[in-house]
Amino acid sequence: MDQFADKVAVITGGSGGIGLALAEAAAARGAKIVLADIREAELGRAARKLAATGAEVLAVVADVADYASVAALAEKTLSRFGKVHLLFNNAGVFASNLAWEASLEEYDWVIGINLKGVIHGIKAFVPQMIAQGDACHVINVSSAAGLSVAPGFCTYATTKHAVLALSEALYLDFGAQNIGNIGVTIAMPGFVQSQIMQPEKTGPQALLGRLKSRLENPALNALEKGMRKGVAAGMPAEAVAELIFAAIQKNELYVLPNLSDETARARATQVALGRCTARNPYAAP
């Protein structure tokens, strides 16, 4: 796909960060926007911001962890616009923890949004894309944490690795079934300016106490403090969106915003080689 005017773009997690930047980039290219997020007030503000630029916007409150909610999002999209051409499975959350201390509820929350959200998007929208026969594209936002793992990343890295594998499977399935009208791009950004380091804003009410308590662990507290600095000084979300749209136009499977430096590539290569040669790529503590 290299033309976006009058195409319909669905973006989850669209009220801020990468999601809003993707919506703005799509709108600037003449696309019609379906903006989805679980946070109603933030979603409304983002939709008004887009509409003020002249974009046609449909804002839908949706919980990507709930398939019925995503199916309703698809219904509303088709009811309003009749088609869908670009699906950005972008919604995501992060909260550090230790693999044996993270509660089952925390695992369920992160898996529900980061992984099931992508599954639900594929299930709800891809059959329509196939039926249309138009040029379409699915963009799944994984992470640098889909390529390697760090301490405290038990829930986040697990889901982002799974999103990478699911996206590759989707790409291969399209090829095996001779479905040539749908492209796939997997975005794996590193530090990007966003609100991802504020899980208390999006976490379920029942989990808020548990989420706050993670920072009582000095190592996790130091980890997240460093990550917050990295995110604050990270790549602007608008720059990430431009790289993703360039990848869509070139029909590229992978896009690695801010991971093109020699150190990042060496780390990813080390991990990949370690896995396929059965050698531990992680330095001893």
DAWOBEL-V278388 format. One record per helix or strand of 2 or more residues. SS is the DSSP state (A for helix, B for strand). FROM is the first residue (numbers start at 0). LEN is the number of residues. Records with the same first field share a line. If there is no record, write none. Layout:
SS: FROM-LEN / FROM-LEN
This chain:
B: 7-5 / 31-6 / 56-5 / 85-4 / 135-6 / 181-6 / 253-2
A: 16-12 / 39-12 / 66-15 / 103-29 / 143-3 / 153-23 / 198-3 / 204-12 / 217-15 / 236-13 / 261-16
